[in-house]
């Protein structure tokens, strides 16, 4: 849009002012065209950037590129695709979580209430194998994804060995690529935490590094484990105390006693 500067101010615009006005008109037209251009990024359909991952604004007479707010979410979905959890997100929902017993009803209710817990809370469920721990935690992760939170999934038993193998200085960048998102993402799910019977000191050190980072930054964390909180306390009290405190001192932690009757794979 151009303005009649002379009509508004009684001032006859100089050639420089006319040229500046024309340049601004052209810049706005270019910004509009760039914003309307369709992109081809996958995983999420964003109306704001039209799947380009960026949008354009004018500042100080120049066109600037701004990263779109959809990118953390888009990156989360891509990471889930690579982790193999994307299909589980479609299958393991709150709707199809089996509630045949009262203890299952309580788990579902507590998990669903966690979706509205203050940011920085932890959800922990540990104990009996086959009791639906991964199902309920995956449903939780999907809930946060639907709420436009950036998320990450860390399969402790599988991903641990990869991280521990990246100990040399040459592997530092690759290690950081795996670990840093776990320290900064809005919501992470650590599945099968402390899976080994007797965790090594290297495993305990890595666990503390991740848990402490999320504890100090008030980041929402979901943890499932075949170990109960009592067993985790015996492994490392500093890790246990941080998890316990962030579960609102027990409000969002569930211990399932080791009881084969609760193993849904066998019943």
C-alpha positions, 0 to 999 in steps of 0.5 A: 500500500502506498500513501499520499505523503503530500496530501497528508503532510503538505510536504512534497516528497523528495525523489529519495522518499518516493524511491523508499516508498516504492522499495517498501511496497516491493519488499512487502510484496516479496514477503507476502509472496515468500510467505504464501509459497508452499513448502514440502517438509513432512510430518506436520501440516502447518498453516503458518509456514505452509510446511517451509519451516520458516516464515518471513517478516520485515524489520528495519527495511529488510526481509528476515527469516524466522524459524516457525514454531512448528519445527520442534513439533515436526522434529519430535514426530520425525524422531519418533518415526526413527525410534520406531514408536510412531506405530505404537502411538496409534495403538497404545491409547487411553481409549484402548487401555484395558481396565479390567481391574481396579488397579488398572483404573487407578493407573489410567486415572492417575496418568490422565490427570498428569496431562494437566499437571504443572510443567516440570512434574515427573510421572513414574510407573515401575514394577511388574513386567507386562502390566501395561506400563509402556502402554500407559506411558505411550498414551501419555506421550501422545497426549503431550504431542497432541498438546503441541509439546516437543517430545523425545523417546529414549528406550533405555535398554537399547539406546544406553549401549549406543550412548556408552559406546560413544565415549571417545573425543571423536564421538563427542558430537554424536553423543551430544546429538543423542543426549542434549535433546533429552535434557532440553525437550519439553517432554521425554519418555524413558522406557525400561529405565535401569533395565539391567539387573545390576546397573553399571557406574557408567549407566548410573552416571548417565541416568543422573546426567539426564534426570538431574538436567530435567530436574533443574530445568523443570521439564516434564518427564515420563519414566517406566521401569521394571524396578520399583522406586524402592529398588531405584533408591537402592541403586542411587538415592540421588536419582531416586530423590529427584524422581520422587520429588518431581512426582509431587512427592508420590502423587504421580508415581505408581509402584506395581508389586512383582506379581505374575497375576498382573502380567497381561501378556500371560493372562 
